[in-house]
Amino acid sequence: MKRYINPYIAGIALGFVLFASFFLCGKGLGGSAAWARLSAWLMHLIAPAHIEHSPYFGHYFAHGRNPLHVWLVFLGIGTFLGGLVSSFLNGRSRIEVNRGPAISVRGRLIYALAGGILVGFASRLGLGCTSGQGLTGASLLSLGSWAFLFSVFFGGYATAYLVRNGWL
């Protein structure tokens, strides 16, 4: 039997984690910064001079710094490992592609990859991912973050309405 946590309890727990993040680290939660730093570190292995002089990634290496020595990188690693351990403990660790009857496995993977690339690019362009904007920004009463949240929910419902036939 699969066990699921009550979403209201999970939301309250996430609120406490966000509070602890502000209290202990002086900053909120976010995930895109960790991936940007990991990308910079990986690219630095291949082309160090190019990355160090890059207007976007160069500041991660200023004064001999290592881009991985930031707590958000460890948060990202812990989130990944925590999800992996949870999937094994709850018997949900199988490789599968969830899709509707109107789309092929290949089509689903192409759409998922394209969506991931767009979201990753947009999160860096918007200076924060959904976690950073939705949780941290909204908790700080940032008007831009609240506009982002309403846009995400409206866009999600509109998209679900338009693509529902592919999943039913």
C-alpha positions as CSV (number, residue, x, y, z in Angstrom):
1,M,0.0,0.0,0.0
2,K,1.4,3.4,-1.0
3,R,1.6,6.0,1.7
4,Y,1.2,9.7,0.9
5,I,1.6,12.7,3.1
6,N,-1.4,15.0,3.6
7,P,-0.7,18.0,1.3
8,Y,-1.8,20.4,4.0
9,I,0.7,18.9,6.4
10,A,3.4,19.0,3.7
11,G,2.6,22.7,3.1
12,I,2.9,23.6,6.8
13,A,6.2,21.6,7.0
14,L,7.5,23.5,4.0
15,G,6.6,26.8,5.7
16,F,8.7,25.7,8.7
17,V,11.6,24.8,6.4
18,L,11.4,28.2,4.7
19,F,11.4,29.9,8.1
20,A,14.4,27.8,9.2
21,S,16.2,28.8,6.0
22,F,15.6,32.5,6.7
23,F,16.5,32.1,10.4
24,L,19.7,29.9,10.0
25,C,21.0,31.1,6.6
26,G,19.6,34.6,6.2
27,K,18.1,33.6,2.8
28,G,15.1,31.8,1.4
29,L,14.8,28.7,-0.7
30,G,15.5,28.3,-4.4
31,G,16.8,25.7,-6.8
32,S,17.9,27.3,-10.0
33,A,21.0,28.9,-8.5
34,A,22.3,25.5,-7.6
35,W,21.9,24.2,-11.2
36,A,23.5,27.4,-12.6
37,R,26.5,27.0,-10.3
38,L,26.8,23.2,-11.1
39,S,26.6,24.1,-14.8
40,A,29.3,26.7,-14.4
41,W,31.6,24.3,-12.6
42,L,31.1,21.6,-15.2
43,M,31.8,24.0,-18.1
44,H,34.8,25.3,-16.2
45,L,36.2,21.7,-16.4
46,I,36.0,21.9,-20.2
47,A,36.8,25.6,-21.0
48,P,38.1,27.4,-17.9
49,A,39.3,30.6,-19.5
50,H,36.1,31.0,-21.5
51,I,33.9,30.5,-18.4
52,E,36.0,32.8,-16.1
53,H,35.6,35.6,-18.6
54,S,31.9,35.0,-19.2
55,P,29.7,37.9,-18.1
56,Y,27.1,35.4,-16.7
57,F,29.3,32.7,-15.1
58,G,32.5,34.6,-14.5
59,H,31.5,36.1,-11.1
60,Y,31.2,32.5,-9.7
61,F,35.0,32.2,-10.1
62,A,36.1,35.7,-9.0
63,H,39.0,35.8,-6.6
64,G,39.5,32.0,-6.9
65,R,36.1,31.0,-5.5
66,N,34.5,27.7,-6.2
67,P,30.9,27.9,-7.4
68,L,30.0,24.8,-5.5
69,H,30.8,26.2,-2.1
70,V,27.3,27.7,-1.6
71,W,24.6,26.2,0.6
72,L,22.0,26.1,-2.2
73,V,24.2,23.6,-4.0
74,F,24.0,21.3,-1.0
75,L,20.2,21.9,-0.8
76,G,19.9,20.8,-4.4
77,I,21.9,17.7,-3.8
78,G,20.0,16.9,-0.6
79,T,16.7,17.4,-2.4
80,F,17.7,15.0,-5.2
81,L,19.0,12.3,-2.8
82,G,16.0,12.7,-0.5
83,G,13.6,12.1,-3.4
84,L,15.7,9.1,-4.5
85,V,15.7,7.5,-1.0
86,S,12.0,8.2,-0.6
87,S,11.2,6.5,-3.9
88,F,13.2,3.4,-2.9
89,L,11.6,3.3,0.6
90,N,8.1,3.6,-0.8
91,G,8.5,1.2,-3.6
92,R,8.1,3.8,-6.4
93,S,11.6,3.5,-7.9
94,R,10.9,2.2,-11.4
95,I,11.7,3.6,-14.8
96,E,8.6,4.6,-16.7
97,V,7.2,7.3,-18.9
98,N,3.8,8.5,-17.9
99,R,1.7,9.6,-20.8
100,G,-1.8,9.8,-22.2
101,P,-3.1,7.5,-24.9
102,A,-2.8,10.2,-27.6
103,I,0.9,10.7,-27.4
104,S,3.9,8.4,-28.0
105,V,6.7,7.8,-25.5
106,R,9.1,9.6,-27.8
107,G,6.7,12.6,-28.1
108,R,6.3,12.7,-24.4
109,L,10.1,12.7,-23.8
110,I,10.6,15.4,-26.4
111,Y,7.9,17.6,-24.8
112,A,9.4,17.0,-21.3
113,L,12.9,17.9,-22.5
114,A,11.7,21.0,-24.3
115,G,9.6,22.1,-21.3
116,G,12.5,21.5,-18.9
117,I,14.9,23.6,-21.1
118,L,12.3,26.4,-21.3
119,V,11.7,26.4,-17.5
120,G,15.4,26.3,-16.7
121,F,16.1,29.2,-19.1
122,A,13.2,31.2,-17.8
123,S,14.1,30.7,-14.2
124,R,17.5,32.2,-14.7
125,L,16.1,35.0,-16.9
126,G,13.6,35.8,-14.2
127,L,16.2,35.6,-11.5
128,G,14.6,32.7,-9.7
129,C,12.8,29.4,-10.1
130,T,9.3,28.6,-8.9
131,S,10.7,27.8,-5.5
132,G,12.6,31.1,-5.2
133,Q,9.8,33.2,-6.7
134,G,6.8,31.3,-5.3
135,L,8.1,30.5,-1.8
136,T,10.8,33.0,-0.9
137,G,9.5,36.0,-3.0
138,A,5.9,35.6,-1.9
139,S,6.8,35.2,1.7
140,L,8.7,38.5,1.5
141,L,5.5,40.0,-0.1
142,S,7.3,40.8,-3.4
143,L,4.7,42.1,-5.8
144,G,6.6,40.5,-8.7
145,S,6.5,37.1,-7.0
146,W,2.8,37.3,-6.4
147,A,2.3,38.3,-10.1
148,F,4.4,35.3,-11.0
149,L,2.4,32.9,-8.8
150,F,-0.9,34.1,-10.3
151,S,0.5,33.7,-13.8
152,V,1.8,30.2,-13.1
153,F,-1.6,29.1,-11.8
154,F,-3.6,30.8,-14.6
155,G,-1.2,29.4,-17.2
156,G,-1.3,25.9,-15.7
157,Y,-5.1,25.8,-15.7
158,A,-5.3,27.2,-19.2
159,T,-2.7,24.7,-20.5
160,A,-4.4,21.8,-18.8
161,Y,-7.7,22.8,-20.4
162,L,-6.0,22.9,-23.9
163,V,-4.1,19.6,-23.6
164,R,-6.5,17.6,-21.6
165,N,-7.6,15.5,-24.5
166,G,-4.1,14.0,-24.9
167,W,-4.3,12.7,-21.3
168,L,-7.9,11.5,-21.0
